[in-house]
Amino acid sequence: MLAVSACQENAPKAEAPKAEAPKAEAAKNTTAAPAPAAAPAAKAMSIGVVDEERLYEESTLGVTANKLLQELNAKLQQELQQFQETKKDNATEADADSFRKAVQTYQEIMRSAQMQIFEQMRARVTEAISNYRQQQGLELILSKENALAYGAQADITEGVLAAVNAMPADDLKGPELKASNNLFDAAPAQ
């Protein structure tokens, strides 16, 4: 590697030929080129930032959803406790399996209810945000969690919260439950 470097250092340096512009050609072009058109002024982009967590927690929609889930949870826990009480006297392996299945059913119902209610809420919150963006002439709305930094004027949470609160909340629905007195009625595994 050193030999190559030494050879390159001692080699004569070749200069690139200089191109000379013909003087006669320059003299012919006496007309000036038209000035470029002025670029249109860039429109300032209007951006808003919204705290989605507050929308889901503080809106009438969020309060209603939370109440629905709490009521469902209380009902299921009461039924699960009743189921456990009826099986308590006959503590067989089959009863233990039945109880495990009942707990699993309880968890599945609650998970399904949470997803179902959240999907309804998300659709309405997204609609409210979209409508608010159009009404306010905003180009972009970011969630607070996705904005690295922003000023207080960019925070539009209060306005969007009012828009979400203007939407109906009393028609949120959880999963349909069995009409029986006890959701966990099942024959013990044999």
KABELLIN-V9285 format. One record per residue. N is the residue number from 1. RES is the residue in one letter. PHI is phi in whole degrees, 0 to 359 (* if undefined). PSI is psi in degrees with one decimal (none if undefined). D_LAST is the distance of its C-alpha to the last C-alpha in Angstrom with 2 decimals. Layout:
BEGIN
{{N & RES & PHI & PSI & D_LAST} {N & RES & PHI & PSI & D_LAST}}
END
This chain:
BEGIN
{{1 & M & * & -36.4 & 82.92} {2 & L & 293 & -37.9 & 86.00} {3 & A & 297 & -40.2 & 88.39} {4 & V & 295 & -41.1 & 87.06} {5 & S & 295 & -41.8 & 87.42} {6 & A & 294 & -40.4 & 90.95} {7 & C & 296 & -39.3 & 91.96} {8 & Q & 290 & -32.5 & 90.60} {9 & E & 290 & -35.3 & 92.47} {10 & N & 273 & -11.3 & 95.82} {11 & A & 289 & 142.9 & 95.46} {12 & P & 294 & 142.5 & 97.73} {13 & K & 273 & 127.4 & 95.96} {14 & A & 268 & 136.2 & 96.21} {15 & E & 262 & 143.1 & 96.69} {16 & A & 288 & 138.1 & 95.20} {17 & P & 294 & 139.4 & 97.93} {18 & K & 271 & 131.5 & 98.60} {19 & A & 270 & 126.4 & 98.60} {20 & E & 258 & 132.8 & 101.48} {21 & A & 285 & 132.7 & 101.23} {22 & P & 296 & 129.9 & 104.14} {23 & K & 293 & -34.4 & 106.50} {24 & A & 293 & -38.9 & 107.60} {25 & E & 295 & -40.4 & 104.04} {26 & A & 294 & -35.5 & 103.50} {27 & A & 292 & -31.9 & 106.73} {28 & K & 292 & -35.0 & 105.67} {29 & N & 274 & 77.4 & 102.50} {30 & T & 264 & -13.1 & 104.17} {31 & T & 279 & 136.7 & 101.80} {32 & A & 278 & 144.2 & 99.12} {33 & A & 288 & 145.4 & 95.48} {34 & P & 295 & 145.0 & 93.89} {35 & A & 291 & 141.0 & 92.06} {36 & P & 298 & 145.3 & 88.27} {37 & A & 293 & 144.6 & 86.84} {38 & A & 293 & 134.1 & 85.47} {39 & A & 289 & 140.5 & 81.69} {40 & P & 297 & 145.6 & 80.09} {41 & A & 298 & 133.8 & 79.06} {42 & A & 290 & 131.9 & 75.41} {43 & K & 284 & 132.2 & 73.38} {44 & A & 293 & 131.5 & 71.65} {45 & M & 278 & 128.6 & 67.89} {46 & S & 262 & 124.9 & 66.25} {47 & I & 233 & 139.9 & 62.95} {48 & G & 239 & 154.0 & 60.68} {49 & V & 236 & 132.9 & 57.97} {50 & V & 233 & 140.3 & 55.05} {51 & D & 270 & 94.8 & 52.57} {52 & E & 298 & -35.0 & 49.31} {53 & E & 302 & -42.2 & 47.37} {54 & R & 295 & -37.0 & 49.64} {55 & L & 298 & -42.9 & 49.10} {56 & Y & 284 & -27.8 & 45.33} {57 & E & 267 & -39.8 & 45.59} {58 & E & 261 & -17.9 & 48.70} {59 & S & 288 & 158.8 & 48.86} {60 & T & 299 & -32.5 & 47.81} {61 & L & 298 & -47.3 & 45.34} {62 & G & 294 & -40.9 & 43.81} {63 & V & 295 & -42.6 & 43.84} {64 & T & 297 & -44.3 & 42.15} {65 & A & 298 & -44.7 & 39.45} {66 & N & 298 & -41.1 & 38.82} {67 & K & 297 & -43.7 & 38.65} {68 & L & 302 & -46.4 & 36.11} {69 & L & 293 & -38.6 & 33.84} {70 & Q & 294 & -40.8 & 34.29} {71 & E & 296 & -44.5 & 33.48} {72 & L & 298 & -44.2 & 30.31} {73 & N & 299 & -45.0 & 29.28} {74 & A & 298 & -43.5 & 30.04} {75 & K & 297 & -46.3 & 28.06} {76 & L & 294 & -39.6 & 24.95} {77 & Q & 294 & -37.8 & 25.29} {78 & Q & 296 & -44.2 & 25.75} {79 & E & 293 & -37.3 & 22.61} {80 & L & 295 & -40.1 & 20.63} {81 & Q & 294 & -40.7 & 22.22} {82 & Q & 297 & -41.8 & 21.42} {83 & F & 300 & -43.9 & 17.73} {84 & Q & 295 & -40.1 & 17.90} {85 & E & 296 & -39.4 & 19.90} {86 & T & 291 & -28.0 & 17.51} {87 & K & 267 & -8.4 & 14.68} {88 & K & 298 & -39.1 & 17.35} {89 & D & 289 & -29.1 & 17.57} {90 & N & 251 & 66.4 & 13.97} {91 & A & 287 & 71.2 & 13.87} {92 & T & 262 & 169.7 & 10.62} {93 & E & 298 & -37.9 & 9.29} {94 & A & 297 & -38.3 & 6.41} {95 & D & 293 & -38.9 & 9.61} {96 & A & 297 & -41.3 & 11.56} {97 & D & 296 & -42.1 & 9.62} {98 & S & 300 & -42.5 & 10.01} {99 & F & 294 & -41.1 & 13.56} {100 & R & 300 & -41.5 & 14.30} {101 & K & 294 & -37.2 & 13.44} {102 & A & 296 & -41.4 & 15.62} {103 & V & 296 & -42.3 & 18.35} {104 & Q & 297 & -41.6 & 18.29} {105 & T & 298 & -44.6 & 18.67} {106 & Y & 304 & -48.3 & 21.47} {107 & Q & 297 & -41.2 & 23.20} {108 & E & 295 & -41.4 & 23.08} {109 & I & 296 & -44.9 & 24.52} {110 & M & 295 & -42.0 & 27.24} {111 & R & 297 & -44.6 & 28.13} {112 & S & 297 & -42.7 & 28.42} {113 & A & 297 & -43.4 & 30.50} {114 & Q & 299 & -45.2 & 32.77} {115 & M & 295 & -44.8 & 33.43} {116 & Q & 297 & -46.7 & 34.03} {117 & I & 291 & -40.8 & 36.40} {118 & F & 297 & -40.6 & 38.13} {119 & E & 298 & -40.4 & 38.85} {120 & Q & 296 & -44.6 & 40.46} {121 & M & 297 & -46.2 & 42.48} {122 & R & 300 & -41.7 & 43.53} {123 & A & 298 & -42.0 & 44.83} {124 & R & 288 & -40.3 & 46.90} {125 & V & 296 & -43.1 & 48.21} {126 & T & 298 & -41.9 & 49.21} {127 & E & 297 & -43.6 & 50.99} {128 & A & 297 & -41.9 & 52.79} {129 & I & 296 & -44.3 & 53.91} {130 & S & 298 & -46.3 & 55.17} {131 & N & 298 & -42.3 & 57.05} {132 & Y & 298 & -43.0 & 58.54} {133 & R & 302 & -46.2 & 59.69} {134 & Q & 294 & -44.4 & 61.48} {135 & Q & 297 & -35.4 & 63.03} {136 & Q & 269 & -4.9 & 64.35} {137 & G & 70 & 31.6 & 65.55} {138 & L & 274 & 145.8 & 63.54} {139 & E & 275 & -33.1 & 63.06} {140 & L & 209 & 139.5 & 60.05} {141 & I & 235 & 126.9 & 57.52} {142 & L & 250 & 150.4 & 55.68} {143 & S & 282 & 150.3 & 52.88} {144 & K & 305 & -37.3 & 54.03} {145 & E & 293 & -23.5 & 51.61} {146 & N & 261 & -5.8 & 53.33} {147 & A & 266 & 125.3 & 56.91} {148 & L & 288 & -40.0 & 58.52} {149 & A & 202 & 146.7 & 61.30} {150 & Y & 198 & 157.6 & 62.72} {151 & G & 272 & 164.8 & 65.15} {152 & A & 300 & -30.9 & 64.45} {153 & Q & 292 & -22.2 & 65.98} {154 & A & 279 & -16.7 & 63.30} {155 & D & 284 & 113.2 & 60.50} {156 & I & 248 & 19.1 & 59.66} {157 & T & 303 & -44.2 & 56.48} {158 & E & 299 & -44.3 & 58.02} {159 & G & 295 & -42.1 & 59.13} {160 & V & 290 & -36.9 & 55.82} {161 & L & 299 & -41.0 & 53.97} {162 & A & 296 & -38.8 & 56.21} {163 & A & 294 & -39.8 & 55.39} {164 & V & 293 & -40.6 & 51.62} {165 & N & 293 & -21.8 & 52.11} {166 & A & 283 & -12.4 & 53.97} {167 & M & 275 & 150.0 & 50.86} {168 & P & 294 & 140.9 & 48.48} {169 & A & 239 & -15.5 & 45.49} {170 & D & 282 & -3.1 & 44.06} {171 & D & 255 & 12.5 & 42.38} {172 & L & 296 & 141.9 & 39.94} {173 & K & 231 & 139.3 & 36.43} {174 & G & 264 & -173.7 & 33.04} {175 & P & 291 & 149.7 & 29.83} {176 & E & 285 & 130.2 & 28.95} {177 & L & 258 & 158.5 & 26.09} {178 & K & 300 & 151.2 & 23.85} {179 & A & 280 & -9.7 & 25.63} {180 & S & 293 & 163.5 & 22.82} {181 & N & 291 & -28.6 & 23.43} {182 & N & 227 & 117.8 & 20.56} {183 & L & 295 & -22.0 & 19.84} {184 & F & 259 & 12.4 & 16.57} {185 & D & 298 & 118.7 & 14.97} {186 & A & 205 & 145.9 & 11.51} {187 & A & 290 & 138.1 & 8.47} {188 & P & 299 & 145.9 & 6.22} {189 & A & 296 & 137.3 & 3.78} {190 & Q & 262 & none & 0.00}}
END
